Amino acid sequence: MHPPALAAAAASFGADRLVLGTDFPYEDGEVFLRAVDHIADSGLTPEEATMILDTNAANLLGLSAP
């Protein structure tokens, strides 16, 4: 949960190559919501945050709308 680290990862690899993930056991509740908020409030553009939180995983799993 370090915004400069997320910004560096997005700059180095591209926001289109990042997805939200959790450790095992799966985090839920407040811990998960903090992770989502961290990405949404990290200073990335709204489009980049949407890619990380939604679009990239859907594309990776073949769940994108045609």
Biopython code that builds the backbone (N, CA, C, O; Angstrom):
import numpy as np
from Bio.PDB.StructureBuilder import StructureBuilder

atoms = [
    (1, "MET", "N", (0.831, -1.179, 0.000)),
    (1, "MET", "CA", (0.000, 0.000, 0.000)),
    (1, "MET", "C", (0.880, 1.249, 0.000)),
    (1, "MET", "O", (0.767, 2.129, 0.853)),
    (2, "HIS", "N", (1.750, 1.280, -0.986)),
    (2, "HIS", "CA", (2.677, 2.398, -1.129)),
    (2, "HIS", "C", (2.474, 2.991, -2.515)),
    (2, "HIS", "O", (2.971, 2.440, -3.497)),
    (3, "PRO", "N", (1.743, 4.122, -2.617)),
    (3, "PRO", "CA", (1.423, 4.676, -3.935)),
    (3, "PRO", "C", (2.615, 4.827, -4.877)),
    (3, "PRO", "O", (2.467, 4.541, -6.065)),
    (4, "PRO", "N", (3.803, 5.264, -4.407)),
    (4, "PRO", "CA", (4.928, 5.358, -5.342)),
    (4, "PRO", "C", (5.324, 3.999, -5.933)),
    (4, "PRO", "O", (5.774, 3.936, -7.077)),
    (5, "ALA", "N", (5.166, 2.930, -5.180)),
    (5, "ALA", "CA", (5.497, 1.599, -5.709)),
    (5, "ALA", "C", (4.511, 1.198, -6.801)),
    (5, "ALA", "O", (4.908, 0.636, -7.822)),
    (6, "LEU", "N", (3.238, 1.483, -6.591)),
    (6, "LEU", "CA", (2.240, 1.173, -7.615)),
    (6, "LEU", "C", (2.475, 2.020, -8.859)),
    (6, "LEU", "O", (2.384, 1.525, -9.983)),
    (7, "ALA", "N", (2.778, 3.294, -8.654)),
    (7, "ALA", "CA", (3.067, 4.174, -9.792)),
    (7, "ALA", "C", (4.288, 3.687, -10.557)),
    (7, "ALA", "O", (4.303, 3.729, -11.787)),
    (8, "ALA", "N", (5.319, 3.222, -9.843)),
    (8, "ALA", "CA", (6.524, 2.705, -10.499)),
    (8, "ALA", "C", (6.216, 1.435, -11.283)),
    (8, "ALA", "O", (6.720, 1.254, -12.392)),
    (9, "ALA", "N", (5.398, 0.561, -10.721)),
    (9, "ALA", "CA", (5.023, -0.666, -11.436)),
    (9, "ALA", "C", (4.235, -0.327, -12.701)),
    (9, "ALA", "O", (4.469, -0.915, -13.757)),
    (10, "ALA", "N", (3.306, 0.615, -12.593)),
    (10, "ALA", "CA", (2.521, 1.011, -13.768)),
    (10, "ALA", "C", (3.411, 1.657, -14.814)),
    (10, "ALA", "O", (3.232, 1.422, -16.009)),
    (11, "ALA", "N", (4.374, 2.473, -14.378)),
    (11, "ALA", "CA", (5.278, 3.123, -15.323)),
    (11, "ALA", "C", (6.238, 2.123, -15.963)),
    (11, "ALA", "O", (6.582, 2.250, -17.138)),
    (12, "SER", "N", (6.664, 1.136, -15.193)),
    (12, "SER", "CA", (7.632, 0.153, -15.693)),
    (12, "SER", "C", (7.000, -0.900, -16.585)),
    (12, "SER", "O", (7.548, -1.235, -17.635)),
    (13, "PHE", "N", (5.860, -1.421, -16.181)),
    (13, "PHE", "CA", (5.247, -2.548, -16.885)),
    (13, "PHE", "C", (4.018, -2.162, -17.687)),
    (13, "PHE", "O", (3.644, -2.863, -18.627)),
    (14, "GLY", "N", (3.386, -1.050, -17.324)),
    (14, "GLY", "CA", (2.135, -0.625, -17.941)),
    (14, "GLY", "C", (0.962, -1.043, -17.082)),
    (14, "GLY", "O", (0.895, -2.181, -16.619)),
    (15, "ALA", "N", (0.034, -0.119, -16.868)),
    (15, "ALA", "CA", (-1.147, -0.429, -16.055)),
    (15, "ALA", "C", (-1.967, -1.547, -16.678)),
    (15, "ALA", "O", (-2.728, -2.224, -15.987)),
    (16, "ASP", "N", (-1.814, -1.741, -17.985)),
    (16, "ASP", "CA", (-2.560, -2.801, -18.664)),
    (16, "ASP", "C", (-2.010, -4.190, -18.364)),
    (16, "ASP", "O", (-2.568, -5.186, -18.825)),
    (17, "ARG", "N", (-0.920, -4.274, -17.595)),
    (17, "ARG", "CA", (-0.326, -5.564, -17.240)),
    (17, "ARG", "C", (-0.414, -5.854, -15.749)),
    (17, "ARG", "O", (0.217, -6.795, -15.269)),
    (18, "LEU", "N", (-1.187, -5.062, -15.004)),
    (18, "LEU", "CA", (-1.327, -5.225, -13.562)),
    (18, "LEU", "C", (-2.756, -5.619, -13.220)),
    (18, "LEU", "O", (-3.704, -5.175, -13.867)),
    (19, "VAL", "N", (-2.905, -6.457, -12.196)),
    (19, "VAL", "CA", (-4.230, -6.822, -11.688)),
    (19, "VAL", "C", (-4.198, -6.790, -10.168)),
    (19, "VAL", "O", (-3.150, -6.971, -9.548)),
    (20, "LEU", "N", (-5.362, -6.556, -9.583)),
    (20, "LEU", "CA", (-5.500, -6.635, -8.137)),
    (20, "LEU", "C", (-5.383, -8.090, -7.723)),
    (20, "LEU", "O", (-5.980, -8.963, -8.352)),
    (21, "GLY", "N", (-4.631, -8.357, -6.686)),
    (21, "GLY", "CA", (-4.507, -9.712, -6.170)),
    (21, "GLY", "C", (-4.446, -9.696, -4.659)),
    (21, "GLY", "O", (-4.167, -8.664, -4.048)),
    (22, "THR", "N", (-4.706, -10.834, -4.066)),
    (22, "THR", "CA", (-4.607, -10.971, -2.617)),
    (22, "THR", "C", (-3.798, -12.211, -2.300)),
    (22, "THR", "O", (-3.640, -13.102, -3.135)),
    (23, "ASP", "N", (-3.299, -12.254, -1.108)),
    (23, "ASP", "CA", (-2.569, -13.426, -0.640)),
    (23, "ASP", "C", (-3.549, -14.479, -0.150)),
    (23, "ASP", "O", (-4.720, -14.195, 0.101)),
    (24, "PHE", "N", (-3.045, -15.704, -0.020)),
    (24, "PHE", "CA", (-3.851, -16.772, 0.552)),
    (24, "PHE", "C", (-3.694, -16.726, 2.059)),
    (24, "PHE", "O", (-2.549, -16.595, 2.494)),
    (25, "PRO", "N", (-4.676, -16.816, 2.883)),
    (25, "PRO", "CA", (-6.062, -16.991, 2.473)),
    (25, "PRO", "C", (-6.621, -15.690, 1.919)),
    (25, "PRO", "O", (-6.158, -14.598, 2.249)),
    (26, "TYR", "N", (-7.613, -15.836, 1.079)),
    (26, "TYR", "CA", (-8.243, -14.704, 0.417)),
    (26, "TYR", "C", (-8.642, -13.640, 1.435)),
    (26, "TYR", "O", (-9.250, -13.934, 2.465)),
    (27, "GLU", "N", (-8.288, -12.414, 1.121)),
    (27, "GLU", "CA", (-8.674, -11.292, 1.979)),
    (27, "GLU", "C", (-10.059, -10.819, 1.583)),
    (27, "GLU", "O", (-10.378, -10.751, 0.396)),
    (28, "ASP", "N", (-10.873, -10.497, 2.553)),
    (28, "ASP", "CA", (-12.193, -9.953, 2.257)),
    (28, "ASP", "C", (-12.507, -8.831, 3.240)),
    (28, "ASP", "O", (-11.660, -8.447, 4.047)),
    (29, "GLY", "N", (-13.685, -8.327, 3.170)),
    (29, "GLY", "CA", (-14.115, -7.285, 4.095)),
    (29, "GLY", "C", (-13.273, -6.025, 3.987)),
    (29, "GLY", "O", (-12.925, -5.590, 2.890)),
    (30, "GLU", "N", (-12.950, -5.443, 5.133)),
    (30, "GLU", "CA", (-12.223, -4.182, 5.194)),
    (30, "GLU", "C", (-10.844, -4.260, 4.551)),
    (30, "GLU", "O", (-10.414, -3.299, 3.913)),
    (31, "VAL", "N", (-10.148, -5.370, 4.701)),
    (31, "VAL", "CA", (-8.809, -5.496, 4.112)),
    (31, "VAL", "C", (-8.897, -5.412, 2.593)),
    (31, "VAL", "O", (-8.094, -4.725, 1.962)),
    (32, "PHE", "N", (-9.862, -6.103, 2.008)),
    (32, "PHE", "CA", (-10.036, -6.063, 0.561)),
    (32, "PHE", "C", (-10.448, -4.666, 0.101)),
    (32, "PHE", "O", (-9.929, -4.163, -0.896)),
    (33, "LEU", "N", (-11.364, -4.047, 0.811)),
    (33, "LEU", "CA", (-11.816, -2.707, 0.441)),
    (33, "LEU", "C", (-10.680, -1.694, 0.527)),
    (33, "LEU", "O", (-10.610, -0.782, -0.297)),
    (34, "ARG", "N", (-9.792, -1.835, 1.505)),
    (34, "ARG", "CA", (-8.628, -0.947, 1.593)),
    (34, "ARG", "C", (-7.719, -1.131, 0.387)),
    (34, "ARG", "O", (-7.163, -0.156, -0.117)),
    (35, "ALA", "N", (-7.558, -2.369, -0.085)),
    (35, "ALA", "CA", (-6.719, -2.621, -1.258)),
    (35, "ALA", "C", (-7.321, -1.966, -2.497)),
    (35, "ALA", "O", (-6.599, -1.375, -3.300)),
    (36, "VAL", "N", (-8.628, -2.067, -2.655)),
    (36, "VAL", "CA", (-9.308, -1.436, -3.791)),
    (36, "VAL", "C", (-9.181, 0.082, -3.687)),
    (36, "VAL", "O", (-8.866, 0.749, -4.673)),
    (37, "ASP", "N", (-9.423, 0.626, -2.498)),
    (37, "ASP", "CA", (-9.303, 2.069, -2.305)),
    (37, "ASP", "C", (-7.889, 2.545, -2.566)),
    (37, "ASP", "O", (-7.687, 3.622, -3.127)),
    (38, "HIS", "N", (-6.909, 1.752, -2.164)),
    (38, "HIS", "CA", (-5.508, 2.118, -2.391)),
    (38, "HIS", "C", (-5.240, 2.315, -3.880)),
    (38, "HIS", "O", (-4.588, 3.284, -4.270)),
    (39, "ILE", "N", (-5.731, 1.417, -4.700)),
    (39, "ILE", "CA", (-5.511, 1.533, -6.143)),
    (39, "ILE", "C", (-6.295, 2.713, -6.702)),
    (39, "ILE", "O", (-5.764, 3.489, -7.497)),
    (40, "ALA", "N", (-7.544, 2.854, -6.297)),
    (40, "ALA", "CA", (-8.382, 3.937, -6.800)),
    (40, "ALA", "C", (-7.850, 5.307, -6.397)),
    (40, "ALA", "O", (-8.021, 6.275, -7.137)),
    (41, "ASP", "N", (-7.205, 5.404, -5.232)),
    (41, "ASP", "CA", (-6.727, 6.685, -4.709)),
    (41, "ASP", "C", (-5.213, 6.850, -4.833)),
    (41, "ASP", "O", (-4.632, 7.699, -4.157)),
    (42, "SER", "N", (-4.575, 6.062, -5.675)),
    (42, "SER", "CA", (-3.112, 6.038, -5.737)),
    (42, "SER", "C", (-2.500, 7.165, -6.553)),
    (42, "SER", "O", (-1.287, 7.373, -6.506)),
    (43, "GLY", "N", (-3.314, 7.890, -7.295)),
    (43, "GLY", "CA", (-2.780, 8.921, -8.170)),
    (43, "GLY", "C", (-2.707, 8.484, -9.623)),
    (43, "GLY", "O", (-2.385, 9.285, -10.500)),
    (44, "LEU", "N", (-3.008, 7.205, -9.884)),
    (44, "LEU", "CA", (-3.118, 6.759, -11.269)),
    (44, "LEU", "C", (-4.374, 7.376, -11.870)),
    (44, "LEU", "O", (-5.264, 7.821, -11.145)),
    (45, "THR", "N", (-4.441, 7.401, -13.191)),
    (45, "THR", "CA", (-5.649, 7.924, -13.822)),
    (45, "THR", "C", (-6.819, 6.984, -13.527)),
    (45, "THR", "O", (-6.609, 5.806, -13.239)),
    (46, "PRO", "N", (-8.044, 7.498, -13.597)),
    (46, "PRO", "CA", (-9.195, 6.610, -13.405)),
    (46, "PRO", "C", (-9.196, 5.440, -14.393)),
    (46, "PRO", "O", (-9.605, 4.333, -14.043)),
    (47, "GLU", "N", (-8.743, 5.681, -15.615)),
    (47, "GLU", "CA", (-8.692, 4.613, -16.618)),
    (47, "GLU", "C", (-7.691, 3.532, -16.195)),
    (47, "GLU", "O", (-7.971, 2.341, -16.333)),
    (48, "GLU", "N", (-6.532, 3.940, -15.684)),
    (48, "GLU", "CA", (-5.530, 2.961, -15.233)),
    (48, "GLU", "C", (-6.054, 2.168, -14.040)),
    (48, "GLU", "O", (-5.875, 0.952, -13.977)),
    (49, "ALA", "N", (-6.698, 2.845, -13.097)),
    (49, "ALA", "CA", (-7.260, 2.144, -11.938)),
    (49, "ALA", "C", (-8.318, 1.138, -12.378)),
    (49, "ALA", "O", (-8.369, 0.027, -11.849)),
    (50, "THR", "N", (-9.161, 1.510, -13.334)),
    (50, "THR", "CA", (-10.181, 0.585, -13.838)),
    (50, "THR", "C", (-9.542, -0.623, -14.500)),
    (50, "THR", "O", (-10.025, -1.745, -14.346)),
    (51, "MET", "N", (-8.457, -0.403, -15.236)),
    (51, "MET", "CA", (-7.757, -1.544, -15.845)),
    (51, "MET", "C", (-7.286, -2.504, -14.762)),
    (51, "MET", "O", (-7.498, -3.712, -14.872)),
    (52, "ILE", "N", (-6.650, -1.984, -13.717)),
    (52, "ILE", "CA", (-6.083, -2.826, -12.660)),
    (52, "ILE", "C", (-7.180, -3.523, -11.869)),
    (52, "ILE", "O", (-7.032, -4.689, -11.502)),
    (53, "LEU", "N", (-8.270, -2.828, -11.605)),
    (53, "LEU", "CA", (-9.338, -3.374, -10.763)),
    (53, "LEU", "C", (-10.355, -4.222, -11.515)),
    (53, "LEU", "O", (-11.107, -4.971, -10.891)),
    (54, "ASP", "N", (-10.396, -4.121, -12.839)),
    (54, "ASP", "CA", (-11.477, -4.775, -13.561)),
    (54, "ASP", "C", (-11.045, -5.326, -14.915)),
    (54, "ASP", "O", (-11.000, -6.542, -15.106)),
    (55, "THR", "N", (-10.733, -4.456, -15.837)),
    (55, "THR", "CA", (-10.562, -4.818, -17.236)),
    (55, "THR", "C", (-9.462, -5.846, -17.472)),
    (55, "THR", "O", (-9.660, -6.794, -18.232)),
    (56, "ASN", "N", (-8.313, -5.675, -16.836)),
    (56, "ASN", "CA", (-7.184, -6.566, -17.102)),
    (56, "ASN", "C", (-7.491, -8.011, -16.714)),
    (56, "ASN", "O", (-7.174, -8.934, -17.464)),
    (57, "ALA", "N", (-8.102, -8.213, -15.557)),
    (57, "ALA", "CA", (-8.434, -9.578, -15.141)),
    (57, "ALA", "C", (-9.473, -10.186, -16.076)),
    (57, "ALA", "O", (-9.368, -11.356, -16.443)),
    (58, "ALA", "N", (-10.475, -9.398, -16.464)),
    (58, "ALA", "CA", (-11.493, -9.901, -17.396)),
    (58, "ALA", "C", (-10.843, -10.309, -18.723)),
    (58, "ALA", "O", (-11.170, -11.358, -19.279)),
    (59, "ASN", "N", (-9.935, -9.490, -19.221)),
    (59, "ASN", "CA", (-9.245, -9.825, -20.465)),
    (59, "ASN", "C", (-8.411, -11.089, -20.300)),
    (59, "ASN", "O", (-8.443, -11.972, -21.156)),
    (60, "LEU", "N", (-7.675, -11.178, -19.219)),
    (60, "LEU", "CA", (-6.815, -12.329, -18.957)),
    (60, "LEU", "C", (-7.613, -13.630, -18.889)),
    (60, "LEU", "O", (-7.164, -14.672, -19.367)),
    (61, "LEU", "N", (-8.787, -13.556, -18.298)),
    (61, "LEU", "CA", (-9.625, -14.752, -18.129)),
    (61, "LEU", "C", (-10.594, -14.978, -19.274)),
    (61, "LEU", "O", (-11.406, -15.903, -19.232)),
    (62, "GLY", "N", (-10.513, -14.138, -20.298)),
    (62, "GLY", "CA", (-11.408, -14.299, -21.446)),
    (62, "GLY", "C", (-12.830, -13.943, -21.154)),
    (62, "GLY", "O", (-13.742, -14.489, -21.775)),
    (63, "LEU", "N", (-13.053, -13.028, -20.210)),
    (63, "LEU", "CA", (-14.405, -12.657, -19.822)),
    (63, "LEU", "C", (-14.814, -11.300, -20.380)),
    (63, "LEU", "O", (-15.844, -10.752, -19.987)),
    (64, "SER", "N", (-14.023, -10.761, -21.284)),
    (64, "SER", "CA", (-14.315, -9.453, -21.859)),
    (64, "SER", "C", (-15.514, -9.532, -22.768)),
    (64, "SER", "O", (-15.780, -10.556, -23.396)),
    (65, "ALA", "N", (-16.231, -8.428, -22.825)),
    (65, "ALA", "CA", (-17.360, -8.351, -23.770)),
    (65, "ALA", "C", (-16.808, -8.329, -25.189)),
    (65, "ALA", "O", (-15.795, -7.679, -25.446)),
    (66, "PRO", "N", (-17.457, -9.028, -26.111)),
    (66, "PRO", "CA", (-16.969, -9.052, -27.498)),
    (66, "PRO", "C", (-17.047, -7.699, -28.164)),
    (66, "PRO", "O", (-16.672, -7.562, -29.329)),
]
sb = StructureBuilder()
sb.init_structure("model")
sb.init_model(0)
sb.init_chain("A")
sb.init_seg("    ")
for serial, (resi, resn, name, xyz) in enumerate(atoms, 1):
    if name == "N":
        sb.init_residue(resn, " ", resi, " ")
    sb.init_atom(name, np.array(xyz, "f"), 0.0, 1.0, " ", f" {name:<3s}", serial, name[0])
structure = sb.get_structure()
